């Protein structure tokens, strides 16, 4: 699972054997969350949360939004074009 971005101590990964739609896994501190990369339909959206405190999710989503183009490029690098 390639790490495509770091947000502080958190790792953002794209799993090679994963499914569409394009999405990333945010992993760290014993937690994991999955965010769908809705571009061009809109901003990044939380799909699943496994134990991240709600206060952390907004800052994670902002960081992902700020890096959306790079994250989509990383997804396509692993899975091919959409």
Secondary structure, DSSP 8 states (H G I E B T S, - for coil): -EEEEEETTEEEEE-TT--SS-EEEEEETTEEEEEE--TTSSS-EEEEEES--HHHHHHHHHHHHHTHHHHHHHHHHHH---
